[in-house]
Amino acid sequence: MNIYSKPAALAFLSALVILVGTTVTMFIPLFLPSTHPVSRYVRPYTSVELEGRDIYIREGCNNCHTQMVRPLISEVLRYGEYSKGEEYAWDRPFLWGSRRIGPDLIRVGGKYPDSWHYRHLQRPRSVSRLSIMPPFGWLASNTLDTSSTFRKTVIQGFGYTRRQVSLQIRDATARVTDPAYSSKATRDQLTPVDLENRLTEMDALVAYLQKLGRDVKSMEATR
Amino acid sequence: MDDTAYNLPIVRHFMYSALFWLAAGLLAGLWLSFEMFEPALNLTPWLSFGRLRVVHTNLLTFGFSLSAIFSTAYYMLQRLNRTILPFPRLARAHLYLFNTTILLAAVSLLAGMNTSKEYAELEWPIDLLVLGFWTMYAVNAFAILFRRREQQLYISLWYLISMTVTIPLLYIVNNLEVPVTLLKSYSMYAGTADADVQWWYGHNTIGFIYTMPILAMFYYFLPRSTGLPIYSHRLSIISFWSLIFAYLWTGAHHLMLTPLPEWIQTVAIAFSIFLIAPSWGVVINGYYTFGGRWDLLRSNYLAKFFMFGISFYGLQTLQGPLQGLRTLNAYFHYTDWVIGHVHMGTMGWVTMIISGSFYYMIPKLTGRELYSIRLADIHFWLILAGQLILTMVMWAGGILQGGMLKSINSDGSLTWSFLDTLAALFPYYQLRFAAGVIYFAGILLFTWNIIRSVSTTPERVRK
């Protein structure tokens, strides 16, 4: 009699064996501060940015775009300051990605005006020759569903009140529908007339893209 | 024990499921590979690359591989324990629930319900279904093991047992999420911690689907097909325990040069290098089992599936750890090189072994010879050629892309824009599509051969 004639014992022992590496490299680190770095410069997403992030997830943008600049000369030259753990404190789930079919996006916020993003999302090749990104113009025809936005911010632990969430949504709507909005012409061009005064999925996605890496940039500016 | 008493329809039905999801997953893959040089193929939101890519990976990892694993597991478990499937109706329910789950997975992913965590994209209600069918399988598996009439547990059973207990742990921990609605949830973990949990899962789920059960098939079907006994029992013991021990430490080699604490990355590198030993323990055991009987590659149409399969496993388990080294990772990570790596494992190792195993089982299921051995030979050469072209093209493309992205002029500026690097890859992407077509043709022959083998057998002879 040995373990190779006792299936329950073999199952138990193999479970123990796999738990060793699991405990050391995954379970214990979950409780270490080093996997939860925070910084006062890094602020949670606004409600609308969070909704934009969910559209980014829904459309699987993370399959082609990373959000991780590695500390390598060529990457810092191409994208900007390398990524710090603190920046991802509010990222549930994380969106670091594993493949760059398109460029990294963690420093894209503020790099282009909103109008560039609207145009690019509608027809990528109109601003980016030879791009193979799918077109996302149809996002402008979808009103942003905000029915569970408050619940989302609660689960994310952003700490907004219900009133703050509706104010954020109202402000974002006011911003993109304001005649003085600098990207108004481009936005209206691709937004159906009946949605021009409402917040669309496209608006939320652009808001999210413009937030990416902004905290690090503003931190650098204060230095 | 009388052969006819075993429950074989369940084996056959999971075999059909495997072939169906294989074809579906490959079609998604072909469409995606075309999109990568002709973006006009992103016709609708649900055909756009970001959504379709996860359909491809999920259908092949879970749809195809899991059904092939269940098919062969139900076969091996009954045979190796000389015990009839105790709960045939539970197994049937398992079959239905499994296929329903995969269908729901595909539909929900096409609809954009996607948690974004790789190989764990399914939303929480589908996660519960996954755990449901896994439990159904595990009940039958352990019931067979407890009622067995064979004293010793053969090597293949060790691998199946470790898979059966490990997969649920991985799946549950990484999929812990807070539901927002029925169709949307957020991960329990944030940022760096989420990344660590995800790649602990991602690496090991692939290991416990694409390695452990496939090794179980290798250890069972190679000796069965060739009549050659396993070379060293001791080597299989050592490699089994060291493989399942070391595997779980290495997830962080997917997170090199990220903000993940450096010690976790370094530990992952060390264990990745160590993993070459147990992996090659199996490879060497396989080669010595074959023991210079290279003539069998000619005379036994099954032998080449297993010997080429294990050779690709050997190459895969050398390439993988090397890619994990920081310097090489800095160059290759995020490029097509990794796509080549993955496809050598899946198209070379996994599919070769599953093909050989299915072909071996067919006469046991039908009571007659395979419909066409010649077709099986052509199938072999087509999937070998398709896989070799695809992987080598992707490696070459990855080397080119990595180099272009890193290239810096003497004045300190970047030589190439991102779009330059993309444009340089178009010829590679076109070749990759052609390779995919060759491979797909081989898989169609495989499917046709299996269907004809069963359908030309009279109902009363079928088992």
HADDOCK unambig.tbl for C-alpha pairs under 7 A between the chains (distance, minus, plus):
assign (segid A and resid 4 and name CA) (segid B and resid 152 and name CA) 5.85 0.50 0.50
assign (segid A and resid 4 and name CA) (segid B and resid 153 and name CA) 5.28 0.50 0.50
assign (segid A and resid 5 and name CA) (segid B and resid 151 and name CA) 5.72 0.50 0.50
assign (segid A and resid 5 and name CA) (segid B and resid 152 and name CA) 4.67 0.50 0.50
assign (segid A and resid 5 and name CA) (segid B and resid 153 and name CA) 5.47 0.50 0.50
assign (segid A and resid 7 and name CA) (segid B and resid 145 and name CA) 6.41 0.50 0.50
assign (segid A and resid 11 and name CA) (segid B and resid 161 and name CA) 5.89 0.50 0.50
assign (segid A and resid 11 and name CA) (segid B and resid 162 and name CA) 6.24 0.50 0.50
assign (segid A and resid 11 and name CA) (segid B and resid 165 and name CA) 6.83 0.50 0.50
assign (segid A and resid 14 and name CA) (segid B and resid 162 and name CA) 5.84 0.50 0.50
assign (segid A and resid 15 and name CA) (segid B and resid 165 and name CA) 6.58 0.50 0.50
assign (segid A and resid 15 and name CA) (segid B and resid 166 and name CA) 6.71 0.50 0.50
assign (segid A and resid 17 and name CA) (segid B and resid 245 and name CA) 5.37 0.50 0.50
assign (segid A and resid 18 and name CA) (segid B and resid 244 and name CA) 6.14 0.50 0.50
assign (segid A and resid 18 and name CA) (segid B and resid 245 and name CA) 5.44 0.50 0.50
assign (segid A and resid 18 and name CA) (segid B and resid 248 and name CA) 6.10 0.50 0.50
assign (segid A and resid 21 and name CA) (segid B and resid 248 and name CA) 4.98 0.50 0.50
assign (segid A and resid 21 and name CA) (segid B and resid 249 and name CA) 4.62 0.50 0.50
assign (segid A and resid 22 and name CA) (segid B and resid 248 and name CA) 5.74 0.50 0.50
assign (segid A and resid 22 and name CA) (segid B and resid 249 and name CA) 6.61 0.50 0.50
assign (segid A and resid 25 and name CA) (segid B and resid 249 and name CA) 6.14 0.50 0.50
assign (segid A and resid 25 and name CA) (segid B and resid 264 and name CA) 6.13 0.50 0.50
assign (segid A and resid 26 and name CA) (segid B and resid 196 and name CA) 6.42 0.50 0.50
assign (segid A and resid 26 and name CA) (segid B and resid 197 and name CA) 6.03 0.50 0.50
assign (segid A and resid 26 and name CA) (segid B and resid 200 and name CA) 6.80 0.50 0.50
assign (segid A and resid 30 and name CA) (segid B and resid 193 and name CA) 5.89 0.50 0.50
assign (segid A and resid 34 and name CA) (segid B and resid 261 and name CA) 6.40 0.50 0.50
assign (segid A and resid 35 and name CA) (segid B and resid 192 and name CA) 5.28 0.50 0.50
assign (segid A and resid 35 and name CA) (segid B and resid 193 and name CA) 5.11 0.50 0.50
assign (segid A and resid 35 and name CA) (segid B and resid 260 and name CA) 6.63 0.50 0.50
assign (segid A and resid 35 and name CA) (segid B and resid 261 and name CA) 6.88 0.50 0.50
assign (segid A and resid 36 and name CA) (segid B and resid 192 and name CA) 6.59 0.50 0.50
assign (segid A and resid 36 and name CA) (segid B and resid 193 and name CA) 6.60 0.50 0.50
assign (segid A and resid 57 and name CA) (segid B and resid 114 and name CA) 6.85 0.50 0.50
assign (segid A and resid 57 and name CA) (segid B and resid 116 and name CA) 5.87 0.50 0.50
assign (segid A and resid 58 and name CA) (segid B and resid 112 and name CA) 4.65 0.50 0.50
assign (segid A and resid 58 and name CA) (segid B and resid 113 and name CA) 6.09 0.50 0.50
assign (segid A and resid 58 and name CA) (segid B and resid 114 and name CA) 5.83 0.50 0.50
assign (segid A and resid 59 and name CA) (segid B and resid 50 and name CA) 5.54 0.50 0.50
assign (segid A and resid 59 and name CA) (segid B and resid 51 and name CA) 5.89 0.50 0.50
assign (segid A and resid 59 and name CA) (segid B and resid 112 and name CA) 6.07 0.50 0.50
assign (segid A and resid 60 and name CA) (segid B and resid 50 and name CA) 4.05 0.50 0.50
assign (segid A and resid 60 and name CA) (segid B and resid 51 and name CA) 5.52 0.50 0.50
assign (segid A and resid 60 and name CA) (segid B and resid 116 and name CA) 6.83 0.50 0.50
assign (segid A and resid 61 and name CA) (segid B and resid 50 and name CA) 5.66 0.50 0.50
assign (segid A and resid 63 and name CA) (segid B and resid 50 and name CA) 5.78 0.50 0.50
assign (segid A and resid 70 and name CA) (segid B and resid 257 and name CA) 5.78 0.50 0.50
assign (segid A and resid 70 and name CA) (segid B and resid 258 and name CA) 6.17 0.50 0.50
assign (segid A and resid 71 and name CA) (segid B and resid 257 and name CA) 6.92 0.50 0.50
assign (segid A and resid 74 and name CA) (segid B and resid 406 and name CA) 5.25 0.50 0.50
assign (segid A and resid 84 and name CA) (segid B and resid 259 and name CA) 5.79 0.50 0.50
assign (segid A and resid 85 and name CA) (segid B and resid 192 and name CA) 6.32 0.50 0.50
assign (segid A and resid 85 and name CA) (segid B and resid 259 and name CA) 4.87 0.50 0.50
assign (segid A and resid 88 and name CA) (segid B and resid 191 and name CA) 4.61 0.50 0.50
assign (segid A and resid 88 and name CA) (segid B and resid 192 and name CA) 6.87 0.50 0.50
assign (segid A and resid 89 and name CA) (segid B and resid 190 and name CA) 6.25 0.50 0.50
assign (segid A and resid 89 and name CA) (segid B and resid 191 and name CA) 5.31 0.50 0.50
assign (segid A and resid 90 and name CA) (segid B and resid 190 and name CA) 6.44 0.50 0.50
assign (segid A and resid 90 and name CA) (segid B and resid 191 and name CA) 6.74 0.50 0.50
assign (segid A and resid 91 and name CA) (segid B and resid 190 and name CA) 5.31 0.50 0.50
assign (segid A and resid 91 and name CA) (segid B and resid 191 and name CA) 5.00 0.50 0.50
assign (segid A and resid 92 and name CA) (segid B and resid 186 and name CA) 6.12 0.50 0.50
assign (segid A and resid 92 and name CA) (segid B and resid 187 and name CA) 5.62 0.50 0.50
assign (segid A and resid 92 and name CA) (segid B and resid 189 and name CA) 6.37 0.50 0.50
assign (segid A and resid 92 and name CA) (segid B and resid 190 and name CA) 4.64 0.50 0.50
assign (segid A and resid 92 and name CA) (segid B and resid 191 and name CA) 6.42 0.50 0.50
assign (segid A and resid 93 and name CA) (segid B and resid 186 and name CA) 6.34 0.50 0.50
assign (segid A and resid 93 and name CA) (segid B and resid 187 and name CA) 5.24 0.50 0.50
assign (segid A and resid 93 and name CA) (segid B and resid 189 and name CA) 6.94 0.50 0.50
assign (segid A and resid 93 and name CA) (segid B and resid 190 and name CA) 5.92 0.50 0.50
assign (segid A and resid 93 and name CA) (segid B and resid 191 and name CA) 6.81 0.50 0.50
assign (segid A and resid 93 and name CA) (segid B and resid 194 and name CA) 6.59 0.50 0.50
assign (segid A and resid 94 and name CA) (segid B and resid 190 and name CA) 6.28 0.50 0.50
assign (segid A and resid 94 and name CA) (segid B and resid 191 and name CA) 4.81 0.50 0.50
assign (segid A and resid 94 and name CA) (segid B and resid 194 and name CA) 6.11 0.50 0.50
assign (segid A and resid 94 and name CA) (segid B and resid 195 and name CA) 6.27 0.50 0.50
assign (segid A and resid 98 and name CA) (segid B and resid 334 and name CA) 5.68 0.50 0.50
assign (segid A and resid 99 and name CA) (segid B and resid 334 and name CA) 4.01 0.50 0.50
assign (segid A and resid 99 and name CA) (segid B and resid 335 and name CA) 6.27 0.50 0.50
assign (segid A and resid 100 and name CA) (segid B and resid 334 and name CA) 5.06 0.50 0.50
assign (segid A and resid 100 and name CA) (segid B and resid 335 and name CA) 6.37 0.50 0.50
assign (segid A and resid 103 and name CA) (segid B and resid 418 and name CA) 6.68 0.50 0.50
assign (segid A and resid 130 and name CA) (segid B and resid 423 and name CA) 6.92 0.50 0.50
assign (segid A and resid 132 and name CA) (segid B and resid 36 and name CA) 6.31 0.50 0.50
assign (segid A and resid 132 and name CA) (segid B and resid 37 and name CA) 6.75 0.50 0.50
assign (segid A and resid 132 and name CA) (segid B and resid 39 and name CA) 5.04 0.50 0.50
assign (segid A and resid 133 and name CA) (segid B and resid 39 and name CA) 6.61 0.50 0.50
assign (segid A and resid 134 and name CA) (segid B and resid 39 and name CA) 6.11 0.50 0.50
assign (segid A and resid 134 and name CA) (segid B and resid 42 and name CA) 5.65 0.50 0.50
assign (segid A and resid 134 and name CA) (segid B and resid 48 and name CA) 6.08 0.50 0.50
assign (segid A and resid 134 and name CA) (segid B and resid 49 and name CA) 6.89 0.50 0.50
assign (segid A and resid 151 and name CA) (segid B and resid 180 and name CA) 6.84 0.50 0.50
assign (segid A and resid 152 and name CA) (segid B and resid 180 and name CA) 6.34 0.50 0.50
